[in-house]
Amino acid sequence: MEVYATVITGFEKVAAKEISSKIENVRNCQPYRGNVRFTLEKDSPSETLKNVLKMRSVDNFYVVFYENVIEGLGKMEKEKAVKTLQNEISFMNWKIAIEAWQAANGKSIFGGTDLIVEQMRNFMKTGINAEVTENSPSFRVTCKRAGDKSAHQFSSMDAAWKFGGQINNVFGWRTSMKQFDIEIVMRIERDSILVMIALNNESLFKRNISAYGPTTMRATMCYSMISIADPKPGELIIDPMCGGGSIPIEGACAFSDSFFIGGDNHVLALERCFANLKSASEQFPIPCNFFLWNACHLPFNDNSVDVIVTDLPFGKKLGSVMDNRLLYPKLLEEWKRILKIGGRLVMMTHDKRSIDSAILKDRDAWQTDSTYIVNVGGLSCLCIRLSKI
Ligand SMILES: C[S@@+](CC[C@H](N)C(=O)[O-])C[C@H]1O[C@@H](n2cnc3c(N)ncnc32)[C@H](O)[C@@H]1O
């Protein structure tokens, strides 16, 4: 079974590492731009797919059930192109798609795979549309075209609309754009087509947070940053500028052998931290705590903290680049004081210049271990891991 995972652009290798290390039966796990693809051994039990959905660095999972190159698709006029896409429906492995969906969702669609196979056979033989019944699942088709969109004479909407129409004809599924049981995604790049079924209904990065702030980070981003710091059991990990607490909360859930503490100098941010901690702790207690503090004067002894993971004010929604030029060197000075020798500092910022110049000012104190250019809500940001020398 071929799985396609959408991940944060820039953190593809982090996601590939998590998938290969946590899921059994994974073969050929490869990072691409914004996604990771891998194969699950053929007879993977449905438990494996449920484990796939527990990955913390992945936004969405899909199972690929059709992949092809249609020569000349880009040159075809609109009507012919969408008709060609429509006609491919019978070459797709709908049995695999439905089996995967059922395993991931822990429920069956009416009639299961037997009905799907029978409906496809009938349609191919008679050309008569399947009936829509009250048991028919609802679905939507999304089409995403990558690369040069002017390479096609049809729009993504045209392709999704026509293909969705054909699914309705063959299987009698009900179209619904907002509330749907099944989501089918077509990804078209020039002449290449990938058709996939979504395994999760709601994006997996939507977890932990109930009180959103102006710069709340996705849980998948928080997880990726923390895993770059490589937390060890028993380590003390702090986020000195934690906003609504998204990094410490994700850390305490994902790395329960380490200790997470967050803080912020804004009272409202602290209120959001406690609201998020309360709502995230509904199923099981999450051991982390939050404090009102100034990240330039932290209540920790010298050489006492193992790891700092933080998302700096970028100077976009919060603060300004002028502020950052003064603030970043002060932060690094204080964080150098509290970190143990060999302690790790992972930071994210859009203001690459200010952070580069702050590191350069104290270059003998820090070793750069790795850097990542990451897409944060459309902004190209730098995530950097330093170690205190
Ligand atoms: C980019 S936001 C962090 C967002 C956070 N990761 C989240 O998901 O909510 C940066 C935070 O730094 C805080 N901050 C700015 N200057 C600070 C300082 N001197 N001490 C502590 N926090 C500070 C701001 O209040 C803001 O909440």
The ligand as a Tripos MOL2 file, in Angstrom:
@<TRIPOS>MOLECULE
LIG
   27    29     1     0     0
SMALL
NO_CHARGES

@<TRIPOS>ATOM
      1 C1          6.0750   33.9990   18.0700 C.3       1 LIG1
      2 S1          5.2990   34.1670   19.5920 S.3       1 LIG1
      3 C2          5.2780   32.5370   20.2200 C.3       1 LIG1
      4 C3          4.0830   31.7780   19.7430 C.3       1 LIG1
      5 C4          3.9590   30.4060   20.3630 C.3       1 LIG1
      6 N1          4.9250   29.4880   19.8240 N.3       1 LIG1
      7 C5          2.5320   29.8790   20.1730 C.2       1 LIG1
      8 O1          2.3470   28.8590   19.4450 O.co2     1 LIG1
      9 O2          1.6020   30.4330   20.7390 O.co2     1 LIG1
     10 C6          6.5060   34.9500   20.5550 C.3       1 LIG1
     11 C7          6.1010   35.2380   22.0010 C.3       1 LIG1
     12 O3          7.1850   35.8900   22.6320 O.3       1 LIG1
     13 C8          6.6420   36.6820   23.6740 C.3       1 LIG1
     14 N2          7.6860   37.6260   24.1170 N.ar      1 LIG1
     15 C9          8.1750   38.7240   23.4820 C.ar      1 LIG1
     16 N3          9.1560   39.2830   24.2140 N.ar      1 LIG1
     17 C10         9.2770   38.5310   25.3450 C.ar      1 LIG1
     18 C11        10.1160   38.5930   26.4860 C.ar      1 LIG1
     19 N4         11.0300   39.5520   26.6310 N.pl3     1 LIG1
     20 N5          9.9620   37.6480   27.4260 N.ar      1 LIG1
     21 C12         9.0540   36.6660   27.3180 C.ar      1 LIG1
     22 N6          8.2380   36.5540   26.2480 N.ar      1 LIG1
     23 C13         8.3420   37.4640   25.2710 C.ar      1 LIG1
     24 C14         5.4180   37.3120   23.0450 C.3       1 LIG1
     25 O4          4.4910   37.7180   24.0470 O.3       1 LIG1
     26 C15         4.9110   36.1430   22.1810 C.3       1 LIG1
     27 O5          3.8900   35.4510   22.8590 O.3       1 LIG1
@<TRIPOS>BOND
     1     1     2 1
     2     2     3 1
     3     2    10 1
     4     3     4 1
     5     4     5 1
     6     5     6 1
     7     5     7 1
     8     7     8 2
     9     7     9 1
    10    10    11 1
    11    11    12 1
    12    11    26 1
    13    12    13 1
    14    13    14 1
    15    13    24 1
    16    14    15 ar
    17    14    23 ar
    18    15    16 ar
    19    16    17 ar
    20    17    18 ar
    21    17    23 ar
    22    18    19 1
    23    18    20 ar
    24    20    21 ar
    25    21    22 ar
    26    22    23 ar
    27    24    25 1
    28    24    26 1
    29    26    27 1
@<TRIPOS>SUBSTRUCTURE
     1 LIG1         1 GROUP 0 **** ****
